[in-house]
Amino acid sequence: MAIIHKATVTPSKLTLISAWLDSQPWAGRGSDEVLGKYRFDDPNGEVGVEAFLLRRGARLLHVPLTYRGEPLHGHEDHLVGTMEHSTLGTRWVYNGTKDEVAVACFQRALTGEQEQAELEVWKEGRLLERRPQQVLVFSEPGTANDGNRPAPNGKILLPHVLDVAPEGKRRLRAQWGDEQAVLAALV
């Protein structure tokens, strides 16, 4: 389960994401509308893994992030920014498509070994609520299917821009409201 602390985060996640997207050539231009988000659990309980689906202008974007309690050495080019969390302190936020913890979560999700995290809100050591999922994520056979066998050591396609669905042996699909998109593929 993903523990969400009832806390103040500065800057807000959307402010941090928007500033980072402004510097990415693939992100397009326009205001950012968050459509939904989902989380995966890090089996070691050290890294927060959260992904945002948002619309920026005409583009549908997938922005996986990782939250860490200290800098990830050698990944300076993948730092989205830092934020102050009133419960956890300084968090270093990284592009999840380049963070091995997030990529491993997507690999396990694609092969059916990991589900998205259940969401629990905690304050001062006490469970306040369980939140419903905004985005449902599930693995499915892809278009390059070889008998529906997952390929656990395959390459992962994890695009930020979801205008064209990635093809592969297995795909990770997200559904929110009446919309859906393929988030990742195992080739």
C-alpha positions in Angstrom: 0.0 0.0 0.0 1.1 3.6 -0.7 1.1 5.7 2.4 0.0 9.3 1.7 0.9 11.6 4.5 -1.6 14.4 5.3 1.0 17.1 4.8 2.0 20.3 3.1 4.2 20.1 0.0 6.1 23.1 -1.3 6.2 23.7 -4.2 3.1 21.7 -5.1 3.6 18.7 -7.3 1.8 20.3 -10.2 4.0 23.4 -10.0 7.1 21.2 -10.0 5.9 19.1 -12.9 4.8 22.1 -15.0 8.2 23.9 -14.5 10.0 20.7 -15.5 7.7 20.1 -18.5 8.5 23.6 -19.7 12.1 22.5 -20.2 11.3 19.3 -22.1 11.1 19.6 -25.9 8.6 16.7 -26.2 6.1 18.2 -23.7 4.5 20.8 -26.0 3.1 24.0 -24.6 -0.1 25.0 -22.8 -1.6 24.8 -19.4 -1.4 21.5 -17.5 -4.6 19.6 -16.5 -4.1 16.6 -14.2 -6.4 13.9 -15.4 -5.4 11.4 -12.6 -2.5 9.7 -10.9 -1.6 6.3 -9.6 1.2 4.8 -7.5 3.3 1.7 -7.3 5.0 0.4 -4.1 8.7 0.1 -3.9 9.2 -3.4 -2.4 12.0 -1.9 -0.2 9.8 0.9 1.1 12.4 3.6 0.4 11.3 5.3 -2.8 7.9 6.8 -3.6 6.7 6.0 -7.1 3.8 8.1 -8.5 2.7 8.7 -12.0 0.6 11.5 -13.4 -1.6 11.6 -16.5 -2.1 15.1 -17.7 -3.2 17.0 -20.7 -0.9 19.8 -21.9 -2.4 21.6 -24.8 -3.4 18.8 -27.2 -0.9 16.3 -25.8 -1.7 13.5 -23.4 1.3 13.1 -21.1 2.4 10.4 -18.7 4.8 11.7 -16.0 6.2 9.0 -13.7 8.1 10.4 -10.8 10.1 9.0 -7.9 10.4 10.7 -4.5 13.6 10.1 -2.6 14.9 11.2 0.8 18.4 12.0 -0.6 19.9 12.7 -4.0 20.4 9.9 -6.4 24.0 10.2 -7.4 24.7 9.9 -11.1 21.1 11.0 -12.0 21.5 14.7 -11.8 20.3 15.1 -15.4 17.0 13.3 -14.4 16.2 15.5 -11.4 12.8 17.1 -11.8 13.4 19.3 -8.7 13.1 19.2 -4.9 10.2 19.9 -2.6 9.7 20.3 1.1 7.3 17.8 2.6 6.1 18.9 6.1 6.3 15.3 7.4 9.2 13.7 5.4 11.4 16.7 4.9 13.2 17.5 1.6 12.3 15.2 -1.2 14.4 14.8 -4.4 12.0 14.2 -7.3 13.3 12.3 -10.3 12.0 11.4 -13.8 10.7 7.9 -13.1 11.4 6.7 -16.6 15.1 7.0 -15.7 15.0 5.7 -12.1 15.7 2.0 -11.8 13.2 1.6 -8.9 10.3 3.0 -11.0 11.4 1.1 -14.1 11.4 -2.2 -12.0 7.9 -1.4 -10.8 6.7 -1.0 -14.4 8.5 -4.2 -15.4 6.7 -6.1 -12.6 3.4 -4.6 -13.5 3.8 -5.5 -17.2 4.5 -9.1 -16.3 1.6 -9.3 -13.8 3.9 -9.5 -10.7 2.9 -6.2 -9.2 -0.4 -4.3 -9.0 -0.8 -0.6 -8.5 -0.7 0.4 -4.8 -3.7 0.8 -2.6 -3.9 4.3 -1.3 -4.0 5.1 2.5 -3.9 8.5 4.0 -2.1 8.8 7.4 -1.6 11.6 9.8 0.5 11.5 13.0 0.7 7.7 12.8 -3.0 7.2 12.4 -4.9 5.9 9.3 -7.4 8.5 8.3 -8.9 7.0 5.1 -8.4 4.7 2.2 -8.7 6.5 -1.1 -10.3 5.2 -4.3 -8.2 4.9 -7.3 -8.3 7.8 -9.8 -6.6 5.7 -12.5 -6.9 1.9 -12.9 -3.8 0.3 -14.3 -3.7 -3.2 -15.7 -1.5 -5.4 -17.9 -2.8 -6.9 -21.1 -1.4 -8.9 -24.1 0.0 -6.6 -26.7 -0.1 -6.5 -30.4 3.2 -8.3 -30.8 1.9 -11.2 -28.9 3.9 -14.5 -28.7 1.3 -16.8 -27.0 0.6 -14.4 -24.1 3.8 -15.3 -22.4 5.3 -12.4 -20.4 8.9 -11.6 -21.3 10.3 -10.7 -17.9 13.7 -9.6 -19.2 12.3 -7.6 -22.2 13.0 -4.0 -22.9 10.4 -1.5 -21.6 9.0 1.3 -23.7 7.8 3.9 -21.2 7.0 7.1 -23.2 6.0 10.4 -21.8 3.8 11.4 -24.8 0.9 9.0 -25.2 -0.4 10.2 -28.6 0.6 6.9 -30.1 0.3 3.6 -28.1 3.6 1.7 -27.7 3.5 -1.8 -29.2 4.9 -4.9 -27.5 4.3 -8.4 -26.2 2.7 -7.0 -23.0 1.2 -3.6 -22.5 0.2 -1.6 -19.4 -3.1 0.2 -19.9 -4.6 2.9 -17.8 -8.3 3.9 -17.5 -9.7 7.0 -15.9 -13.3 8.1 -16.3 -14.3 7.3 -19.9 -10.7 7.6 -21.2 -7.8 5.1 -21.5 -4.3 4.9 -22.9 -1.4 2.5 -23.1 1.3 3.7 -20.7 4.1 1.2 -21.4 5.0 -1.9 -23.3 7.4 -4.8 -22.9 9.1 -5.7 -26.2 
